[in-house]
Amino acid sequence: MILTLVRFALPEPIDLAEAERRFRSSAPKYLDVPGLLRKHYVRSEDGRFAGGVYLWESRAAAEAVYSGEWRARVAALYGAEPQIDWFDSPVTVDPLAGSIGAGP
């Protein structure tokens, strides 16, 4: 599995309520993305940075999304180009399910 941390500097800080409004407006687009296992939206406490933590089945699945119109949509919605950091995620701990494994 691949985990990505996507972040971008916002042109103006946003408060938590505004971040939630923006995140909820884009969230439905991620329900049926091939290869996406989970996404967490994030906002820095000072409201100057936003982004997401994504868990993917493979790098190819992530690259298929990140190389498409996604970048332009993110830049238009938040006014900044996203930075993507890539990580291997060989082990997942799920306390709610009481499991440790290679997947969610």
C-alpha positions in Angstrom: 0.0 0.0 0.0 1.0 3.6 -0.6 0.2 6.5 1.7 0.4 10.1 0.4 0.5 13.3 2.3 -0.9 16.1 0.2 -0.6 19.6 1.4 -0.7 23.2 0.2 -0.2 26.6 1.6 -3.4 28.6 1.5 -3.3 32.2 0.2 -5.3 33.3 3.4 -5.7 31.3 6.6 -9.1 29.5 6.9 -10.9 28.7 10.1 -12.1 25.2 11.0 -15.7 25.8 9.9 -14.6 27.1 6.5 -12.2 24.1 6.1 -15.0 21.7 6.9 -17.3 23.4 4.4 -14.7 23.1 1.6 -13.8 19.6 2.5 -17.4 18.4 2.6 -18.0 20.0 -0.8 -15.3 17.9 -2.4 -15.6 14.7 -0.3 -18.3 13.0 -2.5 -15.8 13.0 -5.4 -13.6 10.5 -3.5 -16.2 7.9 -2.8 -15.7 5.9 -6.0 -12.0 6.6 -6.8 -10.4 3.4 -8.0 -7.7 2.2 -5.7 -8.4 4.8 -2.9 -8.9 3.0 0.4 -9.2 6.0 2.8 -8.8 9.7 2.9 -8.5 12.1 5.8 -8.7 15.8 5.2 -6.4 17.9 7.3 -5.9 21.6 8.2 -3.1 23.0 10.2 -4.1 24.6 13.5 -3.2 28.0 12.3 -5.3 27.5 9.2 -2.5 28.3 6.8 -2.1 24.8 5.3 -4.6 22.2 4.2 -4.5 18.9 2.4 -5.2 15.2 3.0 -3.7 11.9 4.0 -4.6 9.2 1.5 -4.2 5.4 1.6 -4.0 3.8 -1.8 -3.9 0.2 -3.0 -0.9 1.1 -5.2 1.2 4.0 -6.5 -0.3 3.5 -9.9 -3.8 4.1 -8.6 -2.6 7.3 -6.8 -0.7 8.6 -9.9 -3.8 8.0 -12.1 -5.7 10.5 -9.9 -2.9 13.0 -9.2 -1.9 13.3 -12.9 -5.4 14.1 -14.1 -7.7 17.1 -13.6 -7.3 16.7 -9.8 -4.4 19.1 -9.6 -6.2 21.9 -11.4 -9.3 21.4 -9.3 -7.3 21.5 -6.0 -5.5 24.6 -7.2 -8.7 26.3 -8.2 -10.5 25.4 -4.9 -7.7 26.3 -2.6 -5.6 28.8 -4.6 -2.3 26.8 -4.3 -0.5 23.9 -6.0 -0.4 20.7 -4.0 2.8 19.2 -2.7 2.7 15.4 -2.6 4.9 13.3 -0.3 5.0 9.5 -0.9 5.3 6.8 1.7 5.2 3.0 1.7 2.7 1.7 4.2 3.5 -2.0 4.8 1.7 -2.3 8.2 -1.6 -0.9 9.3 -2.9 -0.9 12.9 -6.7 -0.6 13.3 -7.6 -0.3 17.0 -11.3 -0.1 16.2 -11.3 -3.4 14.4 -8.6 -4.8 16.8 -6.4 -5.8 13.9 -2.8 -5.4 12.6 -2.1 -6.2 9.0 -1.1 -5.2 5.6 -4.4 -3.5 4.8 -7.2 -1.5 6.3 
